[in-house]
Amino acid sequence: MKHLLIIATALLLVCSCKEDTTKKKRLLLDSQGHINDVSVIVDNEAWKGSLGEAIRDVLASPIYGLPQDEPTFNINQIPPQVFTDFITRNRTILRIELGKPQNIEIKDNVYAQPQKVIILSGTKKEEVIALLKTNASKIIETFKNVELKQKQRLMRKSLYNTSVIKEKLGIKVEFPTAYRIAKDDGNFFWIRKDVRTGTLNLMLYELPYNRIKKNDSVINQIIAIRDSIGKSHIEGPTEGSYMATEDAYTPFHGETILDNKPTLETKGMWEVKNAFMAGPYINYAIDDKINKRWIVAEGFAFAPSVEKRNYMFELEAIIKTIAIEN
């Protein structure tokens, strides 16, 4: 009986702990905030000085590949004493804690879900500034991934039926019903969405595996390919006009991972030959080694006289839903 009593008590404690954990999870409210807004919890004095300047240098650094300077994130500075109630539900939070050992912590779902809270601490401002500089890319990537997932969640509320793309290209991709397929040439798709001052555009197509060689000239290969595709498929408003890469703007080129596959990433500016049209593009060439081909996904925006960061962010969020079938 004594043993049974001990076992029953232990089970009761385990169940109680599980119930408390479940309650805690259940009580977390949904996070909130505009896409690409970051709350920075720091006192007013520090915000006005060198520490605030260092934070802005990281979070508000200009995005490469846009025609005008636009910040990576919009920053909302909040003094610690007013960081309470609904304000704590913001989706991305950078918290500065002075007078503590130098450290960086990344926490999930502290006050709401989904949520990322990055805490930078140091005994003095100089230590926090050093942490900011050392971890700048990590901080930006952490917050950006949260925002990409949030954008994808919002898009999934009303998805376009992309079965024809899956059938012809062997890929899954998610984009909202606000988009339409403007051109379907078998292994090439041009997808468009009207916005207030122009259009958002997405191109999906495949290339033979030997079309891109990873060597010192890979950026020139990609530009030549997109110019060829633009001339063949993306006609301009006047006869003989077509989309091409803008020569005067040096493209950014790097490597990343998309759908767990090596991917070539290129950002730059496009223009329409023989017409006054231009804008930014982001191009991903996915190394589909299993199927011995390249899948190319490119987003480009035409939206004169307005900011384009969020437009390009939406196109990037769509592209990063791509899943290639083996």
C-alpha angles and dihedrals in degrees: 000000000000090000091047090051092052092049092048091050092049092050090049091052092049092049091048091051091049090048091050091049091048091049091050091051092045092051093057107107125217114276120243143198141101119289111274095013116131125193113218114200107205134124120264096248094054091044092057093050139058093299093056090047091052091050091051091048089059106035098034097041111139117263113240116233101040124111092233130032110269125171123250089231137009109238127219110190113207125184112232093242093062096041095110143110117005093000089070089062093072111127099231122035132177111194124193117204117185125193093042133100114284108270146135122218128183114200133183127222098348097156103003141357135291093020141140120204118187115193119198115189136178141155089245139011094262091062092052091047089052090051091050093053094045094047100034097117092043092052093048093046092048094053094040093054090052091051093046090054091047091051090049091050090053092048092052091066089081115015128185116237102252098177092121090058091048091049096049104032101025094233136116118222132169126217132150127263089252085081125075134196104250096178134018114183098166101261095024128068129185111195122188143187126191116231130183096274103019142325143304113221137195127190123196123183144139132238133197111266093245092055093086121043119190101232139110092293097052094113090053090049092053093048091049090050095049090047090052091048091047092052092048101041114013108066122187130228095270132052112278094015121124142159119274139160114276108246097205095061119075109224122229113235130187144135128259141156123262123174087355090297131115108262134188112223122200129177127185147112129295130200137188113243112235093010137078099248129117144146146144128298137190118202128193122189108193118206102228095183095164092060092036096237145091122248111208122199119181131178122195133173133212107192113134121201096012135089113268106193096100092043092055090043090057092051090049090050090053094048091050091060090067116124119182119215116226 
